[in-house]
Amino acid sequence: MISKFVVKRDYHNARLDRWFKHNVSDLPQSFLEKLIRKNKIKVNKKKTKTKYRVQLNDIIEVFNFDKIKHKNKTEIKKYAPSEKEKKIYGNFIIENNDNFVVINKPAGIPVQSGTKSFKNIIDILKNTEYFYNSKPYIVHRLDKETSGVMIIAKNREYAQLFTSLFRIRKMHKIYIAVTHGSINSKLQIMKDDLVLYEKNRKIIQKAISYIKVLKSNNKFSFVELKPITGRKHQLRKQLFNIGHPVVGDKKYSFKNEKNAKNLLLHAYKIKFMINKIKYNFKADYGLQFENFVKKNIKS
């Protein structure tokens, strides 16, 4: 039995093995390479190699597909949002076009599912009208507790483009936060060697962020933050390191943090340029954030 597949736009120029795992069967790499080597997988009726870059409208033939398709890994269970929930999250859309959406992510929900979280932004949005005939691609992340502006690509081409822009630091993000204590207004930059552990391996990462104090008193500071590097929990760690953790932070903070229900860290703005067109998006912060600032940090 021969099964035929046509390469679609989202996978143009992807490696054959990557395309196969995403579109046919998530086989072990060694087994997939064996099938290609034995000519059980052809591209445009020709023998090929694992590293071949598939092109738009390539015809992929898989021989004896019925004997290998059962080797798929168990499908990961996805979160199924209600119609009401999909409508609610549709209200967070800031921008919607053919290539990406920009959302104002609410605090308290992760971007994608994990070991501790099932409900997530991606599974909700992919079931809405905004991703009809497309699928969401994550190009950057916000912590579960962090709210604010976030970009989600609609196709592989723009996902790769945004990933490249982040890598070369051409995506400019501005955050706002409320911290404990009075931060010295002369402080303009934070530079740190942040420690990260991966499988018992200690990793040290350089972290750089600009900081500007907008308001402050003896108890709290309202600050603007511009991260230059993109490390995990970067701003939260850096503010903790200078002795001014973010209000509402249960991980990098003083013991028994009870000042706010949610983390008062918000991705406020993002700007970038594509094909000489400038994009600039802003996500308004929530009432809890606004009320806390008005009540506790008077002008």
C-alpha positions in Angstrom: 0.0 0.0 0.0 1.3 3.5 -1.0 0.1 6.6 0.8 0.6 10.0 -0.8 1.0 13.4 0.9 1.4 16.9 -0.5 3.6 19.4 1.3 1.8 22.6 2.3 3.0 26.1 2.7 3.7 25.9 6.4 6.4 23.2 5.9 8.1 24.7 2.8 11.8 24.2 3.2 11.5 22.1 6.4 13.7 19.0 6.7 12.0 15.8 5.5 12.2 14.0 8.9 10.6 17.0 10.6 7.8 17.2 8.1 7.2 13.4 8.4 7.0 13.5 12.2 4.5 16.4 12.1 2.3 15.2 9.3 2.5 11.4 9.0 3.9 9.6 12.0 6.0 10.6 15.0 8.4 7.6 14.6 11.7 7.2 16.4 14.4 9.0 14.4 16.5 5.8 13.8 13.5 3.9 12.4 12.5 6.9 10.2 16.1 7.1 8.8 16.0 3.4 8.1 12.8 3.7 6.1 14.3 6.6 4.0 17.5 4.7 3.5 15.5 1.6 2.3 13.6 3.7 -0.2 10.3 3.3 1.6 9.8 7.0 1.5 10.1 8.9 -1.7 9.9 12.5 -2.8 8.5 13.2 -6.2 9.0 9.5 -7.0 12.8 9.8 -6.3 14.9 8.4 -3.5 15.9 11.0 -1.0 17.7 11.7 2.2 16.6 12.6 5.8 18.1 16.1 5.5 16.3 16.9 2.2 14.3 20.2 2.5 10.8 19.6 1.3 9.3 22.2 -1.1 5.8 23.5 -1.5 3.6 20.9 -3.4 6.2 18.1 -3.2 4.6 14.7 -3.4 5.7 12.4 -0.6 5.1 8.7 -1.1 5.1 6.3 1.9 5.3 2.6 1.2 3.5 0.1 3.5 2.1 3.0 5.5 -0.5 0.8 7.1 2.3 -1.2 8.8 4.1 1.8 10.3 1.3 4.2 11.2 0.5 2.3 14.4 3.9 3.4 15.8 2.5 6.9 16.5 3.2 8.1 20.0 0.1 8.4 22.2 -1.7 11.6 21.3 -1.4 14.3 23.9 -4.8 15.3 25.2 -5.7 18.9 24.5 -7.8 21.3 26.5 -11.3 21.7 25.0 -12.7 25.2 25.8 -16.4 25.9 26.0 -18.0 28.3 23.5 -18.4 30.9 26.2 -14.7 30.6 27.0 -13.7 31.0 23.4 -15.8 34.2 23.2 -14.2 35.6 26.3 -10.7 35.0 25.1 -11.6 36.5 21.8 -12.0 39.8 23.6 -8.3 39.8 24.4 -7.3 40.1 20.7 -5.4 43.3 19.9 -4.5 42.6 16.3 -5.6 40.0 13.8 -4.2 39.6 10.3 -3.3 36.8 7.9 0.0 36.0 9.5 -0.3 36.6 13.3 -2.5 37.7 16.1 -1.5 39.9 19.1 -3.3 39.3 22.4 -3.4 40.9 25.8 -2.8 37.7 27.8 -4.6 37.7 31.2 -2.7 36.7 34.3 -3.1 33.3 35.8 -3.2 31.1 32.6 -0.2 29.5 30.9 0.7 29.9 27.2 0.6 26.1 26.7 -0.3 23.1 28.8 2.3 21.6 31.2 2.6 19.1 34.0 0.8 21.5 36.4 -1.5 23.3 34.0 -4.0 21.8 31.5 -6.0 24.9 30.6 -3.9 27.1 28.3 -4.0 30.0 25.8 -3.0 28.0 22.7 -5.6 25.3 23.0 -8.3 28.0 23.5 -7.3 30.2 20.7 -6.8 27.5 18.1 -10.5 26.7 18.4 -11.6 30.2 17.6 -12.3 32.0 14.3 -8.9 33.7 14.5 -7.2 30.4 13.6 -9.6 29.1 11.1 -7.6 27.2 8.4 -4.4 27.9 10.3 -2.8 26.9 13.6 -1.0 28.9 16.4 2.8 29.0 16.6 4.4 30.1 19.8 7.2 32.6 19.1 7.9 33.9 22.6 6.6 33.3 26.1 5.1 35.0 29.1 5.0 33.4 32.5 1.7 32.0 33.6 1.5 34.8 36.3 2.5 37.6 33.8 -0.1 39.5 31.8 0.3 41.5 28.7 1.1 41.8 25.0 2.0 38.5 23.2 2.4 37.6 19.6 1.2 34.2 18.1 2.1 33.4 14.5 -0.4 31.8 12.2 2.0 30.0 9.9 5.5 28.6 9.9 7.0 31.3 7.8 6.1 34.1 10.2 6.9 31.9 13.2 10.5 31.6 11.9 10.6 35.3 11.1 9.6 36.3 14.6 11.9 33.8 16.2 14.8 35.3 14.1 13.8 38.8 15.2 13.8 37.8 18.8 17.2 36.1 18.4 18.8 39.2 16.9 17.1 41.5 19.4 14.9 43.3 16.9 11.8 42.8 19.0 11.6 45.6 21.5 9.5 44.9 24.6 8.5 47.2 27.5 7.2 45.9 30.8 5.7 47.7 33.8 5.8 46.4 37.3 5.1 47.3 40.9 7.9 46.3 43.3 8.5 46.3 47.0 10.4 49.2 48.5 11.8 52.4 47.1 14.1 51.8 44.1 16.8 54.4 43.7 15.7 56.6 40.7 19.4 56.8 39.6 19.4 53.1 38.8 19.1 52.8 35.0 20.4 49.3 34.1 20.5 45.9 35.8 23.2 43.4 34.8 23.3 39.9 36.3 24.7 36.4 35.9 21.6 34.4 36.4 21.9 30.8 37.5 19.8 28.1 35.8 19.8 24.3 36.5 19.0 21.8 33.8 19.3 18.1 34.8 21.7 18.9 37.6 23.8 21.0 35.3 24.5 24.6 36.4 24.2 27.2 33.7 25.1 30.8 34.1 23.4 33.3 31.7 24.1 37.0 31.2 21.0 39.1 31.8 20.6 42.8 30.9 17.6 45.0 31.5 17.0 48.8 31.5 14.9 50.2 34.4 13.1 53.5 34.9 11.4 54.5 38.1 8.0 56.1 37.3 6.7 56.5 40.9 7.8 55.4 44.3 7.3 55.8 48.0 8.7 54.0 51.1 6.7 50.9 50.4 6.4 50.4 46.7 7.9 51.5 43.3 6.1 51.6 39.9 8.8 50.9 37.2 9.2 50.5 33.5 11.5 47.7 32.3 13.2 47.0 29.0 14.8 43.6 28.8 17.7 43.4 26.4 18.3 39.6 26.8 15.6 37.1 27.1 16.2 34.8 30.1 13.7 32.7 31.9 12.1 34.8 34.7 14.7 37.4 33.9 12.9 40.5 35.3 11.6 38.8 38.3 15.0 37.4 39.2 16.8 40.7 38.6 14.4 42.7 40.7 14.7 40.2 43.5 18.5 40.4 43.3 18.4 44.1 43.9 16.1 43.6 46.9 12.9 44.9 45.2 10.9 41.8 44.2 7.7 42.2 42.2 4.5 42.5 44.3 2.5 39.3 44.1 5.5 37.1 43.2 5.3 33.9 45.2 8.6 32.5 43.8 11.1 35.4 43.9 9.9 37.4 46.8 9.7 37.8 50.6 8.0 35.1 52.6 4.3 35.2 52.9 3.6 37.5 50.0 0.0 38.7 50.4 -0.1 42.2 48.9 -1.7 41.2 45.6 -3.7 38.3 44.2 -1.8 38.3 40.9 1.8 39.1 40.0 2.1 42.8 39.2 4.3 42.4 36.2 2.7 43.3 32.8 4.1 43.2 29.2 3.0 46.7 28.2 4.3 47.3 24.7 6.1 45.5 21.8 7.4 47.0 18.7 9.2 45.6 15.6 9.7 46.1 11.9 8.9 43.8 9.0 9.5 44.7 5.3 10.1 48.3 6.4 6.7 48.5 8.1 6.7 49.5 11.7 4.5 47.7 14.2 3.7 49.0 17.6 1.3 47.3 20.0 0.1 48.2 23.5 -1.8 46.0 26.0 -3.6 47.9 28.7 -3.1 46.6 32.2 -6.0 45.2 34.3 -8.0 46.9 37.0 -6.2 45.1 39.8 -2.9 46.5 38.6 -4.3 50.0 38.1 -6.1 50.1 41.4 -3.1 49.0 43.3 -1.0 51.7 41.8 -3.6 54.4 42.5 -4.1 53.3 46.1 -0.5 52.6 47.1 1.7 54.8 45.0 0.3 58.3 44.8 1.7 60.8 42.3 
